[in-house]
Amino acid sequence: MARRRTTEAADDLPHYFVWVRGLEGPEPQKWVEMDYGVGDWKRPLVLAFLALPADERHLSLSMLARRYPPPRVET
């Protein structure tokens, strides 16, 4: 198995922590790029996003959700 350089492996990790509008309220996700959430019809689905520092990219969704709580959403 070929070894990857550390910088390449770090580039594969998600760079953004995103809260999206889910069926039962805000749902946390991790995205590699923000291009997905910037389109015309997709923008209302993105409630909040945060560029993750390199030392937080490996954290689980549950840990990030505790660290960065969901935005308040009007129903």
The first five atom37 places (N, CA, C, CB, O) and aatype in JSON, in Angstrom:
{
  "aatype": [12, 0, 1, 1, 1, 16, 16, 6, 0, 0, 3, 3, 10, 14, 8, 18, 13, 19, 17, 19, 1, 7, 10, 6, 7, 14, 6, 14, 5, 11, 17, 19, 6, 12, 3, 18, 7, 19, 7, 3, 17, 11, 1, 14, 10, 19, 10, 0, 13, 10, 0, 10, 14, 0, 3, 6, 1, 8, 10, 15, 10, 15, 12, 10, 0, 1, 1, 18, 14, 14, 14, 1, 19, 6, 16],
  "atom_mask": [
    [1, 1, 1, 1, 1],
    [1, 1, 1, 1, 1],
    [1, 1, 1, 1, 1],
    [1, 1, 1, 1, 1],
    [1, 1, 1, 1, 1],
    [1, 1, 1, 1, 1],
    [1, 1, 1, 1, 1],
    [1, 1, 1, 1, 1],
    [1, 1, 1, 1, 1],
    [1, 1, 1, 1, 1],
    [1, 1, 1, 1, 1],
    [1, 1, 1, 1, 1],
    [1, 1, 1, 1, 1],
    [1, 1, 1, 1, 1],
    [1, 1, 1, 1, 1],
    [1, 1, 1, 1, 1],
    [1, 1, 1, 1, 1],
    [1, 1, 1, 1, 1],
    [1, 1, 1, 1, 1],
    [1, 1, 1, 1, 1],
    [1, 1, 1, 1, 1],
    [1, 1, 1, 0, 1],
    [1, 1, 1, 1, 1],
    [1, 1, 1, 1, 1],
    [1, 1, 1, 0, 1],
    [1, 1, 1, 1, 1],
    [1, 1, 1, 1, 1],
    [1, 1, 1, 1, 1],
    [1, 1, 1, 1, 1],
    [1, 1, 1, 1, 1],
    [1, 1, 1, 1, 1],
    [1, 1, 1, 1, 1],
    [1, 1, 1, 1, 1],
    [1, 1, 1, 1, 1],
    [1, 1, 1, 1, 1],
    [1, 1, 1, 1, 1],
    [1, 1, 1, 0, 1],
    [1, 1, 1, 1, 1],
    [1, 1, 1, 0, 1],
    [1, 1, 1, 1, 1],
    [1, 1, 1, 1, 1],
    [1, 1, 1, 1, 1],
    [1, 1, 1, 1, 1],
    [1, 1, 1, 1, 1],
    [1, 1, 1, 1, 1],
    [1, 1, 1, 1, 1],
    [1, 1, 1, 1, 1],
    [1, 1, 1, 1, 1],
    [1, 1, 1, 1, 1],
    [1, 1, 1, 1, 1],
    [1, 1, 1, 1, 1],
    [1, 1, 1, 1, 1],
    [1, 1, 1, 1, 1],
    [1, 1, 1, 1, 1],
    [1, 1, 1, 1, 1],
    [1, 1, 1, 1, 1],
    [1, 1, 1, 1, 1],
    [1, 1, 1, 1, 1],
    [1, 1, 1, 1, 1],
    [1, 1, 1, 1, 1],
    [1, 1, 1, 1, 1],
    [1, 1, 1, 1, 1],
    [1, 1, 1, 1, 1],
    [1, 1, 1, 1, 1],
    [1, 1, 1, 1, 1],
    [1, 1, 1, 1, 1],
    [1, 1, 1, 1, 1],
    [1, 1, 1, 1, 1],
    [1, 1, 1, 1, 1],
    [1, 1, 1, 1, 1],
    [1, 1, 1, 1, 1],
    [1, 1, 1, 1, 1],
    [1, 1, 1, 1, 1],
    [1, 1, 1, 1, 1],
    [1, 1, 1, 1, 1]
  ],
  "atom_positions": [
    [[0.84, -1.18, 0.0], [0.0, 0.0, 0.0], [0.88, 1.24, 0.0], [-0.96, 0.0, 1.22], [1.81, 1.35, 0.8]],
    [[0.59, 2.15, -0.88], [1.39, 3.37, -0.99], [1.06, 4.32, 0.15], [1.16, 4.07, -2.35], [-0.1, 4.45, 0.55]],
    [[2.07, 4.95, 0.66], [1.86, 5.94, 1.73], [1.58, 7.29, 1.13], [3.08, 6.01, 2.68], [2.16, 7.66, 0.11]],
    [[0.72, 8.03, 1.77], [0.39, 9.38, 1.32], [1.16, 10.37, 2.14], [-1.12, 9.65, 1.42], [1.47, 10.14, 3.31]],
    [[1.47, 11.46, 1.52], [2.13, 12.53, 2.27], [1.14, 13.14, 3.25], [2.7, 13.62, 1.32], [-0.06, 13.13, 3.01]],
    [[1.64, 13.65, 4.34], [0.78, 14.22, 5.39], [-0.06, 15.37, 4.84], [1.63, 14.7, 6.57], [-1.23, 15.49, 5.2]],
    [[0.51, 16.2, 4.0], [-0.25, 17.34, 3.48], [-1.4, 16.87, 2.6], [0.66, 18.28, 2.69], [-2.47, 17.48, 2.62]],
    [[-1.2, 15.8, 1.82], [-2.28, 15.31, 0.98], [-3.39, 14.71, 1.84], [-1.76, 14.26, 0.0], [-4.57, 14.91, 1.55]],
    [[-3.02, 13.99, 2.88], [-4.03, 13.41, 3.77], [-4.83, 14.5, 4.46], [-3.37, 12.5, 4.81], [-6.05, 14.36, 4.61]],
    [[-4.19, 15.57, 4.87], [-4.89, 16.67, 5.53], [-5.84, 17.37, 4.57], [-3.89, 17.68, 6.1], [-6.89, 17.86, 4.99]],
    [[-5.49, 17.43, 3.28], [-6.36, 18.06, 2.3], [-7.63, 17.26, 2.06], [-5.63, 18.25, 0.98], [-8.64, 17.82, 1.63]],
    [[-7.61, 15.95, 2.34], [-8.78, 15.11, 2.15], [-9.81, 15.3, 3.26], [-8.36, 13.66, 2.08], [-10.97, 14.94, 3.07]],
    [[-9.42, 15.84, 4.38], [-10.33, 16.01, 5.51], [-11.29, 17.16, 5.24], [-9.54, 16.26, 6.81], [-10.94, 18.11, 4.53]],
    [[-12.5, 17.09, 5.8], [-13.46, 18.19, 5.63], [-12.91, 19.5, 6.16], [-14.78, 17.86, 6.34], [-12.26, 19.54, 7.21]],
    [[-13.17, 20.56, 5.44], [-12.67, 21.88, 5.82], [-13.74, 22.77, 6.44], [-12.1, 22.57, 4.61], [-13.43, 23.83, 6.97]],
    [[-15.0, 22.33, 6.39], [-16.1, 23.16, 6.89], [-17.04, 22.34, 7.77], [-16.88, 23.79, 5.72], [-17.35, 21.18, 7.47]],
    [[-17.48, 22.97, 8.84], [-18.55, 22.41, 9.67], [-19.79, 23.2, 9.32], [-18.21, 22.48, 11.23], [-19.79, 24.43, 9.41]],
    [[-20.85, 22.51, 8.92], [-22.03, 23.17, 8.37], [-23.29, 22.7, 9.1], [-22.15, 22.91, 6.86], [-23.46, 21.5, 9.34]],
    [[-24.15, 23.64, 9.43], [-25.49, 23.3, 9.92], [-26.44, 23.49, 8.75], [-25.91, 24.19, 11.17], [-26.5, 24.58, 8.17]],
    [[-27.18, 22.44, 8.39], [-28.15, 22.52, 7.3], [-29.55, 22.3, 7.84], [-27.83, 21.48, 6.19], [-29.75, 21.73, 8.91]],
    [[-30.52, 22.77, 7.08], [-31.92, 22.6, 7.46], [-32.32, 21.15, 7.18], [-32.85, 23.6, 6.68], [-32.34, 20.72, 6.03]],
    [[-32.64, 20.41, 8.23], [-33.05, 19.02, 8.1], [-34.55, 18.88, 8.28], [0.0, 0.0, 0.0], [-35.24, 19.86, 8.54]],
    [[-35.05, 17.67, 8.16], [-36.48, 17.43, 8.3], [-36.97, 17.68, 9.73], [-36.82, 16.01, 7.89], [-38.11, 18.09, 9.94]],
    [[-36.1, 17.43, 10.7], [-36.48, 17.6, 12.1], [-35.7, 18.71, 12.79], [-36.29, 16.3, 12.86], [-35.57, 18.71, 14.02]],
    [[-35.18, 19.66, 12.03], [-34.41, 20.76, 12.6], [-33.0, 20.79, 12.04], [0.0, 0.0, 0.0], [-32.68, 20.04, 11.12]],
    [[-32.14, 21.64, 12.6], [-30.76, 21.75, 12.1], [-29.99, 20.43, 12.24], [-30.03, 22.86, 12.84], [-30.07, 19.76, 13.27]],
    [[-29.25, 20.09, 11.19], [-28.43, 18.88, 11.18], [-26.98, 19.27, 10.91], [-28.93, 17.86, 10.13], [-26.72, 20.06, 10.0]],
    [[-26.03, 18.72, 11.67], [-24.62, 19.03, 11.42], [-24.05, 18.16, 10.3], [-23.8, 18.83, 12.7], [-24.43, 17.0, 10.14]],
    [[-23.15, 18.75, 9.52], [-22.45, 18.03, 8.46], [-21.03, 18.57, 8.36], [-23.19, 18.17, 7.1], [-20.74, 19.67, 8.84]],
    [[-20.15, 17.79, 7.75], [-18.79, 18.24, 7.47], [-18.61, 18.19, 5.96], [-17.73, 17.34, 8.2], [-18.87, 17.17, 5.32]],
    [[-18.15, 19.3, 5.38], [-17.97, 19.4, 3.94], [-16.51, 19.68, 3.62], [-18.87, 20.49, 3.34], [-15.82, 20.37, 4.38]],
    [[-16.05, 19.15, 2.49], [-14.7, 19.43, 2.04], [-14.66, 20.79, 1.36], [-14.19, 18.32, 1.09], [-13.7, 21.54, 1.53]],
    [[-15.7, 21.12, 0.59], [-15.78, 22.4, -0.1], [-17.12, 23.06, 0.17], [-15.56, 22.22, -1.62], [-18.09, 22.38, 0.49]],
    [[-17.17, 24.36, 0.05], [-18.42, 25.09, 0.25], [-19.18, 25.3, -1.05], [-18.16, 26.43, 0.91], [-20.28, 25.86, -1.02]],
    [[-18.65, 24.88, -2.18], [-19.33, 25.08, -3.45], [-20.72, 24.46, -3.44], [-18.51, 24.48, -4.59], [-21.64, 25.0, -4.07]],
    [[-20.89, 23.35, -2.74], [-22.19, 22.67, -2.71], [-23.27, 23.56, -2.1], [-22.08, 21.37, -1.93], [-24.41, 23.53, -2.55]],
    [[-22.93, 24.33, -1.1], [-23.94, 25.11, -0.39], [-24.15, 26.5, -0.9], [0.0, 0.0, 0.0], [-24.88, 27.28, -0.29]],
    [[-23.52, 26.85, -2.01], [-23.59, 28.24, -2.46], [-24.53, 28.42, -3.65], [-22.22, 28.73, -2.82], [-24.8, 29.55, -4.05]],
    [[-25.03, 27.33, -4.23], [-25.92, 27.43, -5.39], [-27.24, 28.11, -5.05], [0.0, 0.0, 0.0], [-27.59, 28.24, -3.88]],
    [[-27.97, 28.54, -6.07], [-29.21, 29.28, -5.87], [-30.24, 28.52, -5.03], [-29.82, 29.62, -7.2], [-30.78, 29.07, -4.07]],
    [[-30.51, 27.27, -5.37], [-31.56, 26.53, -4.66], [-31.05, 25.9, -3.38], [-32.13, 25.45, -5.55], [-31.85, 25.51, -2.53]],
    [[-29.75, 25.79, -3.21], [-29.21, 25.14, -2.03], [-28.99, 26.12, -0.88], [-27.9, 24.46, -2.37], [-28.97, 25.7, 0.28]],
    [[-28.83, 27.37, -1.17], [-28.49, 28.35, -0.14], [-29.46, 28.35, 1.04], [-28.45, 29.73, -0.75], [-28.99, 28.45, 2.18]],
    [[-30.78, 28.24, 0.86], [-31.68, 28.23, 2.02], [-31.48, 27.02, 2.93], [-33.12, 28.26, 1.55], [-31.89, 27.05, 4.09]],
    [[-30.85, 25.96, 2.44], [-30.63, 24.78, 3.25], [-29.48, 24.97, 4.23], [-30.36, 23.59, 2.36], [-29.43, 24.31, 5.27]],
    [[-28.55, 25.88, 3.91], [-27.4, 26.12, 4.78], [-27.78, 27.16, 5.82], [-26.14, 26.58, 3.96], [-28.07, 28.31, 5.48]],
    [[-27.78, 26.76, 7.09], [-28.14, 27.68, 8.17], [-26.93, 28.42, 8.71], [-28.83, 26.92, 9.3], [-27.03, 29.6, 9.04]],
    [[-25.79, 27.75, 8.8], [-24.56, 28.35, 9.3], [-23.4, 27.47, 8.88], [-24.6, 28.53, 10.85], [-23.55, 26.26, 8.71]],
    [[-22.21, 28.08, 8.72], [-21.03, 27.29, 8.43], [-19.81, 27.94, 9.08], [-20.82, 27.15, 6.9], [-19.8, 29.13, 9.38]],
    [[-18.81, 27.11, 9.28], [-17.58, 27.54, 9.94], [-16.41, 26.86, 9.27], [-17.61, 27.24, 11.46], [-16.41, 25.64, 9.12]],
    [[-15.41, 27.63, 8.85], [-14.18, 27.04, 8.32], [-13.44, 26.41, 9.5], [-13.28, 28.11, 7.58], [-13.12, 27.08, 10.48]],
    [[-13.18, 25.11, 9.39], [-12.53, 24.39, 10.49], [-11.02, 24.61, 10.49], [-12.84, 22.89, 10.4], [-10.38, 24.48, 9.44]],
    [[-10.45, 24.94, 11.64], [-8.99, 24.99, 11.73], [-8.44, 23.57, 11.53], [-8.53, 25.58, 13.11], [-9.14, 22.59, 11.77]],
    [[-7.2, 23.47, 11.09], [-6.6, 22.17, 10.78], [-6.66, 21.2, 11.96], [-5.15, 22.36, 10.34], [-6.81, 20.0, 11.76]],
    [[-6.55, 21.7, 13.18], [-6.55, 20.81, 14.35], [-7.94, 20.31, 14.74], [-5.92, 21.51, 15.53], [-8.05, 19.45, 15.61]],
    [[-9.02, 20.84, 14.12], [-10.38, 20.39, 14.42], [-10.99, 19.55, 13.3], [-11.26, 21.58, 14.7], [-12.1, 19.05, 13.45]],
    [[-10.3, 19.4, 12.19], [-10.86, 18.69, 11.04], [-11.1, 17.22, 11.29], [-9.96, 18.85, 9.85], [-11.95, 16.61, 10.65]],
    [[-10.37, 16.63, 12.22], [-10.51, 15.2, 12.5], [-11.61, 14.9, 13.52], [-9.19, 14.65, 13.01], [-11.95, 13.73, 13.72]],
    [[-12.17, 15.92, 14.16], [-13.17, 15.71, 15.2], [-14.47, 15.15, 14.63], [-13.45, 17.01, 15.94], [-14.81, 15.41, 13.48]],
    [[-15.18, 14.39, 15.45], [-16.45, 13.81, 15.02], [-17.54, 14.88, 14.94], [-16.88, 12.69, 15.99], [-17.41, 15.97, 15.5]],
    [[-18.61, 14.55, 14.23], [-19.74, 15.48, 14.12], [-20.34, 15.79, 15.49], [-20.82, 14.91, 13.2], [-20.68, 16.94, 15.77]],
    [[-20.47, 14.78, 16.33], [-21.08, 15.01, 17.64], [-20.22, 15.96, 18.49], [-21.28, 13.69, 18.38], [-20.75, 16.8, 19.22]],
    [[-18.91, 15.81, 18.39], [-18.03, 16.69, 19.16], [-18.1, 18.12, 18.62], [-16.58, 16.17, 19.13], [-18.13, 19.08, 19.4]],
    [[-18.12, 18.27, 17.31], [-18.23, 19.61, 16.72], [-19.59, 20.23, 17.04], [-18.01, 19.54, 15.2], [-19.68, 21.44, 17.27]],
    [[-20.65, 19.42, 17.05], [-21.99, 19.94, 17.35], [-22.06, 20.44, 18.8], [-23.05, 18.85, 17.12], [-22.76, 21.41, 19.08]],
    [[-21.35, 19.78, 19.71], [-21.31, 20.27, 21.09], [-20.49, 21.56, 21.19], [-20.73, 19.2, 22.04], [-20.82, 22.46, 21.95]],
    [[-19.43, 21.62, 20.42], [-18.54, 22.78, 20.45], [-19.2, 24.0, 19.8], [-17.22, 22.46, 19.75], [-19.05, 25.12, 20.28]],
    [[-19.92, 23.77, 18.7], [-20.57, 24.84, 17.95], [-22.06, 24.5, 17.85], [-19.92, 25.01, 16.53], [-22.47, 23.83, 16.9]],
    [[-22.87, 24.95, 18.78], [-24.3, 24.59, 18.82], [-25.04, 25.1, 17.58], [-24.97, 25.16, 20.09], [-24.58, 26.03, 16.91]],
    [[-26.18, 24.49, 17.28], [-26.94, 24.89, 16.08], [-27.48, 26.31, 16.21], [-28.09, 23.9, 15.81], [-27.74, 26.78, 17.32]],
    [[-27.66, 26.97, 15.09], [-28.25, 28.31, 15.12], [-29.73, 28.2, 15.46], [-28.05, 29.04, 13.76], [-30.36, 27.17, 15.21]],
    [[-30.28, 29.24, 16.01], [-31.73, 29.27, 16.29], [-32.45, 29.47, 14.97], [-32.11, 30.42, 17.32], [-32.12, 30.36, 14.18]],
    [[-33.45, 28.62, 14.73], [-34.18, 28.65, 13.47], [-35.65, 28.91, 13.77], [-33.99, 27.32, 12.69], [-36.25, 28.26, 14.63]],
    [[-36.22, 29.87, 13.05], [-37.64, 30.13, 13.2], [-38.42, 29.05, 12.49], [-38.02, 31.53, 12.66], [-38.06, 28.65, 11.38]],
    [[-39.49, 28.57, 13.12], [-40.3, 27.52, 12.5], [-41.55, 28.07, 11.89], [-40.65, 26.46, 13.5], [-42.35, 27.33, 11.32]]
  ]
}
